[in-house]
Amino acid sequence: MTKIATLEIDGNKYEFPIIKGTEDELGIDIKTLRADTGGVTTIDPGYKNTGSCESAITFLDGEKGILRYRGYSIEELAEKADFLEVCYLLIFGELPTSEQLEKFDKDIKEESQVDEDMKKILDGFPKSAHPMGVLSSLTSALIAFNPGSVDVDSEEAMYDAIVKILAKFPVLAAWTMRKKKSLPLDYGDNSLGYVENLHKMMFSKPNQSYEANKIVNDALDKLLILHADHEQNCSTSTVRIVGSSHAGLFASLSAGISALWGPLHGGANQAVIEMLEAIREDGGDTAKYIAKAKDKNDPFRLMGFGHRVYKNFDPRAKIIKKSAEEVLSDLGIEDPVLDIAKGLAEVALKDDYFVQRKLYPNVDFYSGIIYRALGIPTDMFTVMFALGRLPGWIAQWREMRLRKEPIGRPRQIYIGENHRKFTAITNR
Ligand code: ACO
């Protein structure tokens, strides 16, 4: 039975259908609100209550701490799948057969060179540039080398664009790091797997043959899977909204990278390590920083704590905490910053301020610790997040275009001056 929501404004009643998702989530469909009511709009800063689309890609239940890609739980995928399989799953909707995966891998490898002229663009950036700014610019620059927007009515054109960006993005990300470290650029090795090749492109030395390390590559693979999609978060919504103007895939992704950069979103993983380092340098007094985070007159926030949707626990944080401990122990690394992180989490999880506000460690609280153990520089952490989120952005962009969604264009409630007469400059 279709449910109806009734809205009453100044004695007039309006009815709106309630739609139900496959996980029984309810949404009031207000598509006709303005037309029915003569222009009444809703106001919802930060879209905390607004569903921008119907999507079949990722389900998450923030209260129960559930995250699933195309119906598969994140716990199972992190344990049993590899990143390339997850890319295929997110983008095309089903886990690939061996033949499909083999073809996907081969097609990506065939596109894994970027135009040599891209190097000139990379050269133009100062070494001090933040890698996220460089990556966003290089992704934008790719548009110039691959002109034309994607013909979304052609399955082949869509597939080509997707394979191209999955192939070239890791090259750009790795080159961004190598430029900063004054290392010669590496072109990768197509005989390696996707994640192994990424690691090689980042870390190979010009005078040494590359030796893969299974612990390192498995940890990297898992981190990328955990970051691969998270439904309508800030960067994904950005990708969808930019793409909704029919801007091409690469242009939409470049905007998504910029959105991810912010410290309240993907930039949090860098901010977490910087915070933990600062606490260590200040003597490791975790209680002092918990007090600062609770003090309303202090702008300090406990980075890596809290989440817009997870109000119980972040299921990715659980997996990653365990993984951080394993990686550090397998690689024989003792990192005092991990002890500070554990200390902070222990105190915060029992503290009324955090309990009442349902503030739990999020994925970024532990991911930086693994990235550090893998030798990834702090300012590259958000780039690693972008590498993981790439298939999610692509899947969401593809879904939005295939569903022929309208251009994204929210409304507002105007609170500025009413009409007034222009005053000549001599009379102001
Ligand atoms: N430290 C201290 N207090 C916090 C924190 C924190 N990390 N996060 C939220 N609060 C407090 C707020 O001050 C507020 O308190 P009040 O009700 O007394 O005013 C309350 O908790 C609610 O906070 P909001 O900012 O309204 O929550 P919102 O859902 O809008 O924000 C966010 C979520 C941005 C993630 C926030 O918790 C935060 O800034 N966390 C730190 C940054 C971070 O780790 N970001 C990564 C997110 S995960 C990701 O992008 C992959």
Boltz pocket constraint, residues with backbone or C-beta under 6 A from the ligand:
constraints:
  - pocket:
      binder: B
      contacts: [[A, 263], [A, 264], [A, 265], [A, 266], [A, 268], [A, 293], [A, 294], [A, 300], [A, 301], [A, 302], [A, 303], [A, 304], [A, 305], [A, 306], [A, 307], [A, 308], [A, 309], [A, 357], [A, 359], [A, 362], [A, 363], [A, 364]]
      max_distance: 6.0
